[in-house]
């Protein structure tokens, strides 16, 4: 992830806190876009933007937890760090259930906040890599014929050649020929790698 994409969306209705955290995050080489409340963020947020949100819990209009849950419901792929001066176990549980990277209490330890934001960007990078791998897997699987794809699905379910042959009404030798072809197209003879490709491309399709 490039430096230019390391943008922190800082949301806090306390101007003093907002200014202090903005300075801290900029000192740590993050670009910072400050907002006085969650509603203002939603109104101005570019949905194509990638970054990490640092949001206070208690704010007028929409709390940090409500923002977190709304973003999750809308499928937004942003990391979120929650900060609060009034933390409790229920709020902490709600934050992590909503997918928060961390839940920090004020006054926020500077190093802990920076580490939490770094963890947020690491999560974004991991998601990007996973998405790239899924795209690559779908491209590889698109090269297969329908019959090869059917056999691959059976292989991914742990079926042996003879079982596949019986299910398809063909000879084991025919199945082996198809398996050789799909292995060549996928660039691997490893069953584990084939399973990984299927799970990446079609994560809900593999079942016993």
KOLNUKE-596488 format. One line per 5 residues: number of its first residue (from 1); their letters; for each residue z, x, y of N, C-alpha, C. Coordinates in nm, 2 decimals, m for minus. Each point is the difference from the previous one (the first is absolute). Last residue first. Layout:
NUM> a> Z,X,Y,Z,X,Y,Z,X,Y ~ ...
This chain:
208> xxxxx> 0.15,m1.86,m3.14,m0.01,0.03,m0.14,m0.09,m0.10,m0.07 ~ m0.11,0.11,0.50,0.12,m0.06,m0.06,m0.02,0.02,m0.15 ~ m0.26,0.10,0.51,0.04,0.06,m0.13,0.13,m0.07,m0.05 ~ m0.22,m0.11,0.43,m0.08,m0.04,m0.12,0.05,0.05,m0.13 ~ 0.15,0.06,0.48,0.05,m0.12,m0.07,m0.07,m0.03,m0.13
203> xxxxx> m0.12,0.38,0.30,0.14,0.01,m0.04,0.06,m0.12,m0.08 ~ m0.47,0.24,0.10,0.03,m0.14,m0.03,0.15,m0.01,m0.04 ~ m0.17,0.42,0.16,m0.11,m0.09,0.04,0.03,m0.14,m0.02 ~ 0.31,0.33,m0.14,m0.03,0.02,0.15,m0.10,m0.10,0.05 ~ 0.11,0.01,m0.46,0.11,m0.05,0.07,m0.02,0.02,0.15
198> xxxxx> m0.33,0.17,m0.29,0.00,m0.14,m0.01,0.12,m0.06,0.09 ~ m0.02,0.47,m0.04,m0.11,m0.05,0.08,m0.01,m0.16,0.00 ~ 0.32,0.22,m0.28,0.03,0.02,0.15,m0.11,m0.06,0.08 ~ m0.07,0.01,m0.46,0.10,m0.10,0.03,0.03,0.01,0.15 ~ m0.27,0.34,m0.16,m0.07,m0.13,0.00,0.09,m0.12,0.04
193> xxxxx> 0.19,0.42,m0.07,m0.07,0.00,0.12,m0.08,m0.13,0.02 ~ 0.23,0.08,m0.40,0.09,m0.02,0.10,m0.07,m0.01,0.14 ~ m0.25,0.10,m0.39,0.04,m0.14,0.01,0.09,m0.03,0.11 ~ m0.36,0.41,m0.02,0.14,m0.03,m0.01,0.03,m0.15,0.02 ~ m0.42,0.25,0.05,0.02,m0.06,m0.13,0.15,m0.04,m0.03
188> xxxxx> m0.35,0.05,0.47,0.12,0.04,m0.08,0.00,m0.06,m0.13 ~ m0.32,m0.08,0.37,0.03,0.14,0.01,0.13,0.04,m0.07 ~ m0.26,m0.43,0.04,0.12,0.01,0.07,0.05,0.15,0.02 ~ m0.41,m0.11,m0.23,m0.01,m0.06,0.13,0.13,0.02,0.08 ~ m0.01,0.14,m0.45,m0.09,0.08,0.08,m0.01,m0.05,0.14
183> xxxxx> 0.24,m0.25,m0.31,0.08,0.12,0.03,m0.09,0.09,0.09 ~ m0.19,m0.39,m0.17,0.09,m0.03,0.12,0.08,0.12,0.03 ~ m0.29,0.04,m0.36,m0.08,m0.02,0.12,0.09,m0.03,0.12 ~ 0.19,0.05,m0.43,m0.06,0.13,0.04,m0.07,m0.02,0.13 ~ 0.15,m0.38,m0.21,0.12,0.07,0.06,m0.05,0.14,0.05
178> xxxxx> m0.31,m0.28,m0.22,0.03,m0.05,0.13,0.12,0.08,0.06 ~ m0.11,0.11,m0.44,m0.12,0.03,0.09,0.03,m0.04,0.14 ~ 0.30,m0.12,m0.33,0.02,0.14,0.03,m0.11,0.04,0.10 ~ m0.03,m0.43,m0.18,0.11,0.01,0.10,0.02,0.14,0.04 ~ m0.30,m0.08,m0.34,m0.05,m0.05,0.13,0.10,0.01,0.11
173> xxxxx> 0.13,0.11,m0.44,m0.09,0.10,0.06,m0.06,m0.04,0.13 ~ 0.27,m0.30,m0.25,0.08,0.10,0.07,m0.09,0.11,0.06 ~ m0.22,m0.48,m0.06,0.05,0.10,m0.09,0.08,0.10,0.08 ~ m0.03,m0.52,0.14,m0.09,0.11,m0.01,0.06,0.10,m0.09 ~ 0.20,m0.42,0.20,m0.10,m0.03,m0.11,m0.10,0.11,m0.01
168> xxxxx> 0.41,m0.04,0.29,m0.14,m0.01,0.06,m0.10,m0.03,m0.10 ~ 0.46,0.06,m0.13,0.00,m0.09,0.11,m0.14,m0.03,0.06 ~ 0.06,0.34,m0.33,0.02,m0.14,m0.06,m0.01,m0.10,0.11 ~ m0.02,0.45,0.14,m0.12,m0.04,m0.07,0.01,m0.14,m0.06 ~ 0.38,0.19,0.21,m0.11,m0.04,0.10,m0.12,m0.05,m0.07
163> xxxxx> 0.34,0.17,m0.27,0.04,m0.12,0.06,m0.10,m0.05,0.10 ~ m0.06,0.42,m0.19,m0.03,m0.10,m0.10,0.04,m0.14,0.05 ~ 0.09,0.38,0.28,m0.14,m0.02,m0.02,m0.03,m0.11,m0.09 ~ 0.47,m0.03,0.24,m0.07,0.11,m0.07,m0.15,m0.04,m0.02 ~ 0.36,m0.16,0.40,m0.07,m0.04,m0.12,m0.07,0.13,m0.06
158> xxxxx> 0.28,m0.06,0.42,0.05,0.07,m0.11,m0.07,m0.03,m0.13 ~ m0.09,m0.14,0.47,0.11,m0.08,m0.06,0.05,0.07,m0.13 ~ m0.36,0.19,0.24,0.12,0.01,0.09,0.11,m0.09,m0.06 ~ m0.41,m0.01,m0.23,0.06,0.13,m0.01,0.13,0.01,0.08 ~ m0.26,m0.38,0.05,0.07,0.00,m0.13,0.07,0.13,m0.02
153> xxxxx> m0.27,m0.04,0.38,0.12,m0.08,0.02,0.08,m0.01,m0.13 ~ m0.41,0.23,m0.01,0.10,0.07,0.08,0.13,m0.08,0.02 ~ m0.37,m0.20,m0.20,0.06,0.09,m0.09,0.11,0.08,0.07 ~ m0.26,m0.29,0.26,0.08,m0.08,m0.10,0.08,0.09,m0.09 ~ m0.32,0.19,0.29,0.12,m0.04,0.07,0.10,m0.08,m0.09
148> xxxxx> m0.42,0.13,m0.16,0.09,0.12,0.01,0.13,m0.04,0.07 ~ m0.33,m0.33,m0.04,0.05,0.03,m0.13,0.10,0.12,0.01 ~ m0.24,m0.12,0.39,0.10,m0.10,m0.03,0.06,0.03,m0.14 ~ m0.17,0.42,0.25,m0.06,m0.12,m0.04,0.11,m0.10,m0.03 ~ 0.09,0.40,0.35,0.00,m0.04,m0.14,m0.08,m0.13,m0.02
143> xxxxx> 0.11,0.22,0.43,m0.12,0.07,m0.07,m0.01,m0.05,m0.15 ~ 0.36,m0.12,0.30,m0.12,m0.08,0.04,m0.12,0.06,m0.07 ~ 0.43,0.21,m0.02,m0.02,m0.11,m0.09,m0.12,m0.09,0.02 ~ 0.10,0.36,0.30,m0.03,0.05,m0.14,m0.02,m0.11,m0.10 ~ 0.13,m0.11,0.44,m0.13,0.06,0.00,m0.04,0.05,m0.14
138> xxxxx> 0.44,m0.15,0.07,m0.10,m0.11,0.00,m0.14,0.04,0.00 ~ 0.33,0.33,0.04,0.01,m0.06,m0.13,m0.10,m0.12,m0.01 ~ 0.06,0.20,0.42,m0.07,0.10,m0.09,m0.01,m0.06,m0.14 ~ 0.26,m0.23,0.31,m0.14,m0.01,0.04,m0.09,0.08,m0.09 ~ 0.47,0.04,m0.04,m0.05,m0.13,m0.05,m0.14,m0.02,0.03
133> xxxxx> 0.20,0.38,0.17,m0.01,0.01,m0.14,m0.05,m0.13,m0.06 ~ 0.10,0.00,0.46,m0.12,0.08,m0.03,m0.02,0.02,m0.15 ~ 0.39,m0.22,0.14,m0.12,m0.09,0.03,m0.13,0.08,m0.03 ~ 0.41,0.23,m0.04,m0.02,m0.09,m0.11,m0.12,m0.09,0.02 ~ 0.11,0.30,0.34,m0.05,0.07,m0.12,m0.02,m0.09,m0.11
128> xxxxx> 0.20,m0.18,0.38,m0.14,0.04,0.03,m0.06,0.07,m0.12 ~ 0.46,m0.10,m0.01,m0.08,m0.12,m0.01,m0.15,0.02,0.02 ~ 0.30,0.35,0.07,0.00,m0.03,m0.14,m0.09,m0.12,m0.03 ~ 0.09,0.12,0.45,m0.10,0.09,m0.06,m0.01,m0.03,m0.15 ~ 0.32,m0.24,0.24,m0.13,m0.04,0.04,m0.11,0.09,m0.07
123> xxxxx> 0.45,0.11,m0.06,m0.03,m0.12,m0.07,m0.14,m0.05,0.03 ~ 0.17,0.36,0.24,m0.03,0.05,m0.13,m0.04,m0.12,m0.09 ~ 0.15,m0.09,0.43,m0.14,0.05,0.00,m0.04,0.06,m0.13 ~ 0.44,m0.15,0.05,m0.09,m0.11,0.02,m0.14,0.04,0.00 ~ 0.33,0.33,m0.02,m0.01,m0.07,m0.13,m0.09,m0.12,0.02
118> xxxxx> 0.10,0.23,0.39,m0.08,0.08,m0.09,m0.02,m0.07,m0.13 ~ 0.30,m0.20,0.28,m0.14,m0.02,0.05,m0.09,0.08,m0.08 ~ 0.45,0.06,m0.09,m0.04,m0.13,m0.04,m0.14,m0.03,0.04 ~ 0.19,0.40,0.14,m0.02,0.01,m0.14,m0.05,m0.14,m0.05 ~ 0.14,0.03,0.44,m0.12,0.07,m0.01,m0.04,0.01,m0.15
113> xxxxx> 0.41,m0.19,0.10,m0.11,m0.09,0.05,m0.13,0.07,m0.02 ~ 0.38,0.25,m0.10,m0.01,m0.10,m0.10,m0.12,m0.10,0.04 ~ 0.14,0.34,0.31,m0.08,0.05,m0.12,m0.02,m0.10,m0.11 ~ 0.25,m0.13,0.39,m0.14,0.04,0.03,m0.08,0.05,m0.12 ~ 0.40,m0.37,m0.01,m0.01,0.14,m0.01,m0.14,0.05,0.02
108> xxxxx> 0.19,m0.46,0.21,m0.08,0.05,m0.11,0.01,0.16,0.00 ~ 0.38,m0.38,0.16,m0.10,0.09,0.05,m0.07,0.08,m0.11 ~ m0.02,m0.39,m0.15,0.02,0.07,0.12,0.14,0.04,0.02 ~ m0.27,m0.07,m0.48,0.09,m0.06,0.10,0.01,0.08,0.12 ~ m0.40,m0.09,m0.41,0.09,0.09,0.07,0.08,m0.07,0.11
103> xxxxx> m0.35,m0.05,m0.45,0.08,m0.08,0.08,0.11,0.08,0.06 ~ m0.53,0.07,m0.25,0.14,0.04,0.02,0.07,m0.10,0.09 ~ m0.44,m0.08,m0.17,0.01,0.14,m0.05,0.15,0.04,0.01 ~ m0.17,m0.52,m0.07,0.04,0.10,0.10,0.01,0.14,m0.06 ~ m0.10,m0.46,m0.21,m0.09,0.12,0.00,0.03,0.11,0.10
98> xxxxx> 0.23,m0.44,m0.12,m0.13,m0.02,0.08,m0.09,0.12,0.00 ~ 0.43,0.02,m0.20,m0.08,m0.10,m0.08,m0.13,m0.02,0.07 ~ 0.30,0.27,0.22,m0.06,0.07,m0.11,m0.08,m0.09,m0.09 ~ 0.24,m0.19,0.36,m0.10,0.09,0.05,m0.07,0.07,m0.11 ~ 0.36,m0.29,m0.09,m0.12,m0.08,0.04,m0.11,0.10,0.05
93> xxxxx> 0.42,0.18,m0.12,m0.07,m0.05,m0.12,m0.13,m0.07,0.04 ~ 0.28,0.13,0.35,m0.06,0.12,m0.06,m0.08,m0.05,m0.13 ~ 0.24,m0.33,0.23,m0.12,0.05,0.08,m0.07,0.12,m0.06 ~ 0.40,m0.15,m0.20,m0.10,m0.10,m0.02,m0.13,0.04,0.08 ~ 0.39,0.26,0.05,m0.06,0.02,m0.14,m0.11,m0.10,m0.01
88> xxxxx> 0.09,0.15,0.49,0.09,m0.05,m0.10,m0.08,0.01,m0.13 ~ m0.02,0.17,0.57,m0.04,0.00,m0.14,0.10,m0.06,m0.09 ~ m0.11,0.07,0.51,0.09,m0.10,m0.07,m0.04,m0.02,m0.14 ~ m0.23,0.28,0.31,0.14,0.03,0.04,0.10,m0.09,m0.06 ~ m0.52,0.18,m0.17,0.09,m0.10,0.05,0.13,0.05,0.04
83> xxxxx> m0.55,0.09,m0.20,0.12,0.06,0.06,0.08,m0.11,0.05 ~ m0.44,0.10,m0.37,0.08,m0.10,0.07,0.12,0.08,0.06 ~ m0.53,0.11,m0.16,0.14,0.05,0.00,0.08,m0.09,0.08 ~ m0.51,m0.02,m0.26,0.10,m0.05,0.10,0.13,0.06,m0.03 ~ m0.58,0.04,m0.09,0.13,0.04,m0.05,0.10,m0.05,0.11
78> xxxxx> m0.49,m0.23,m0.11,0.08,0.09,0.09,0.13,0.03,m0.07 ~ m0.42,m0.31,m0.10,0.03,0.13,m0.08,0.07,0.10,0.10 ~ m0.05,m0.58,m0.05,m0.01,0.12,0.09,0.04,0.13,m0.08 ~ m0.02,m0.49,m0.13,m0.07,0.11,m0.07,m0.02,0.12,0.09 ~ 0.24,m0.43,0.07,m0.13,0.00,0.05,m0.08,0.12,m0.06
73> xxxxx> 0.46,m0.07,m0.10,m0.07,m0.12,m0.03,m0.14,0.00,0.03 ~ 0.27,0.36,0.14,m0.02,0.00,m0.14,m0.07,m0.12,m0.05 ~ 0.12,0.02,0.45,m0.10,0.10,m0.03,m0.03,0.00,m0.14 ~ 0.35,m0.27,0.13,m0.12,m0.05,0.05,m0.12,0.09,m0.04 ~ 0.44,0.14,m0.07,m0.04,m0.10,m0.10,m0.13,m0.06,0.03
68> xxxxx> 0.19,0.31,0.31,m0.03,0.07,m0.13,m0.05,m0.10,m0.10 ~ 0.15,m0.17,0.40,m0.12,0.07,0.02,m0.05,0.06,m0.13 ~ 0.42,m0.19,0.02,m0.10,m0.10,m0.01,m0.14,0.06,0.02 ~ 0.37,0.28,0.04,m0.01,m0.04,m0.14,m0.11,m0.11,m0.01 ~ 0.11,0.16,0.43,m0.07,0.10,m0.07,m0.02,m0.04,m0.15
63> xxxxx> 0.04,m0.40,0.35,0.08,0.11,m0.04,m0.08,0.11,m0.08 ~ m0.14,m0.37,0.39,m0.02,0.03,m0.14,0.08,0.13,m0.03 ~ 0.09,m0.25,0.41,m0.13,m0.06,m0.05,m0.02,0.03,m0.14 ~ 0.33,0.33,0.26,m0.03,m0.14,0.03,m0.14,m0.04,m0.05 ~ 0.31,0.37,m0.26,m0.08,m0.01,0.12,m0.03,m0.15,0.03
58> xxxxx> 0.27,0.34,m0.38,0.02,m0.11,0.09,m0.08,0.02,0.13 ~ m0.07,0.32,m0.34,0.02,m0.13,m0.07,0.01,m0.11,0.10 ~ m0.30,0.45,0.08,0.14,m0.04,0.01,0.01,m0.14,m0.07 ~ m0.39,0.38,m0.11,0.04,m0.13,0.07,0.15,m0.02,m0.01 ~ m0.45,0.34,m0.08,0.14,0.02,0.00,0.05,m0.12,0.09
53> xxxxx> m0.48,0.12,m0.30,0.08,m0.08,0.10,0.15,0.05,m0.01 ~ m0.50,0.25,m0.12,0.14,m0.03,m0.05,0.07,m0.07,0.12 ~ m0.56,0.03,m0.13,0.12,0.07,0.06,0.13,m0.05,m0.06 ~ m0.57,m0.11,0.09,0.09,0.04,m0.11,0.11,0.08,0.07 ~ m0.40,m0.40,0.15,0.08,0.12,0.03,0.10,0.03,m0.12
48> xxxxx> m0.30,m0.38,0.06,m0.06,0.11,m0.07,0.08,0.13,0.02 ~ 0.12,m0.41,0.22,0.02,m0.02,m0.15,m0.06,0.12,m0.08 ~ 0.21,m0.01,0.51,m0.14,0.01,m0.06,0.02,0.00,m0.16 ~ 0.35,m0.20,0.40,m0.03,0.08,m0.12,m0.14,m0.01,m0.05 ~ 0.24,m0.25,0.36,m0.08,0.12,0.04,m0.04,0.08,m0.12
43> xxxxx> 0.27,m0.39,m0.04,m0.10,m0.05,0.09,m0.10,0.12,0.03 ~ 0.39,0.07,m0.26,m0.10,m0.08,m0.07,m0.11,m0.04,0.08 ~ 0.36,0.23,0.20,m0.07,0.09,m0.09,m0.11,m0.08,m0.07 ~ 0.29,m0.23,0.28,m0.09,0.08,0.08,m0.09,0.09,m0.09 ~ 0.35,m0.25,m0.20,m0.11,m0.09,0.04,m0.11,0.08,0.08
38> xxxxx> 0.41,0.22,m0.13,m0.10,m0.02,m0.11,m0.12,m0.09,0.04 ~ 0.26,0.29,0.38,0.04,m0.10,m0.10,m0.11,m0.02,m0.10 ~ m0.01,0.33,0.35,0.13,m0.05,0.03,0.04,m0.11,m0.10 ~ m0.33,0.45,m0.07,0.00,m0.14,0.02,0.14,m0.05,0.03 ~ m0.32,0.50,m0.04,0.12,m0.08,0.01,m0.02,m0.15,0.03
33> xxxxx> m0.26,0.44,m0.24,m0.03,m0.11,0.07,0.12,m0.09,0.01 ~ m0.12,0.55,m0.13,0.09,m0.11,0.01,m0.06,m0.11,0.09 ~ m0.12,0.48,m0.32,m0.04,m0.09,0.11,0.09,m0.12,0.00 ~ 0.18,0.47,m0.20,m0.06,m0.13,m0.03,m0.05,m0.06,0.13 ~ 0.24,0.43,m0.06,m0.14,0.00,m0.01,m0.06,m0.13,m0.05
28> xxxxx> 0.46,0.12,0.12,m0.03,0.03,m0.14,m0.15,m0.01,m0.03 ~ 0.17,m0.10,0.43,0.04,0.14,m0.02,m0.03,0.04,m0.14 ~ m0.06,m0.45,0.11,m0.11,0.09,0.06,0.03,0.14,m0.02 ~ 0.33,m0.30,m0.13,m0.11,m0.01,m0.09,m0.12,0.08,0.05 ~ 0.39,m0.03,0.27,0.03,0.07,m0.13,m0.12,0.00,m0.09
23> xxxxx> m0.03,m0.25,0.40,0.01,0.14,0.03,0.02,0.08,m0.13 ~ 0.03,m0.46,m0.03,m0.14,0.04,0.03,m0.01,0.15,0.03 ~ 0.42,m0.20,m0.06,m0.07,0.02,m0.13,m0.15,0.04,0.02 ~ 0.26,m0.09,0.38,0.06,0.11,m0.07,m0.07,0.03,m0.13 ~ m0.12,m0.38,0.26,m0.04,0.12,0.07,0.05,0.12,m0.08
18> xxxxx> 0.14,m0.42,m0.15,m0.15,0.02,m0.02,m0.05,0.13,0.06 ~ 0.45,m0.13,0.06,m0.02,0.04,m0.13,m0.15,0.03,m0.03 ~ 0.11,m0.18,0.42,0.06,0.13,m0.02,m0.03,0.06,m0.14 ~ m0.13,m0.45,0.10,m0.08,0.10,0.06,0.05,0.14,m0.02 ~ 0.05,m0.43,m0.32,0.09,0.08,0.09,m0.08,0.11,0.06
13> xxxxx> m0.18,m0.30,m0.32,0.01,m0.07,0.13,0.09,0.07,0.09 ~ m0.35,0.18,m0.40,0.15,m0.02,0.03,0.01,m0.06,0.14 ~ m0.38,0.23,m0.36,0.03,m0.13,0.05,0.15,m0.02,0.01 ~ m0.44,0.38,m0.09,0.14,m0.01,0.03,0.04,m0.13,0.07 ~ m0.40,0.25,m0.31,0.02,m0.12,0.08,0.15,m0.03,0.02
8> xxxxx> m0.30,0.46,m0.13,0.12,m0.08,m0.02,0.00,m0.11,0.10 ~ m0.39,0.35,m0.22,0.05,m0.08,0.11,0.12,m0.08,m0.05 ~ m0.35,0.36,m0.18,0.14,m0.01,m0.01,0.06,m0.07,0.12 ~ m0.47,0.13,m0.06,0.04,m0.13,m0.06,0.15,m0.02,m0.02 ~ m0.20,0.40,0.19,m0.03,m0.11,0.09,0.03,m0.14,m0.06
3> xxx> 0.06,0.41,m0.25,0.10,m0.02,0.10,m0.03,m0.12,0.09 ~ m0.19,m0.01,m0.50,m0.02,0.08,0.12,0.11,m0.03,0.10 ~ 0.00,m0.03,m0.55,0.00,m0.09,0.12,0.00,0.09,0.12
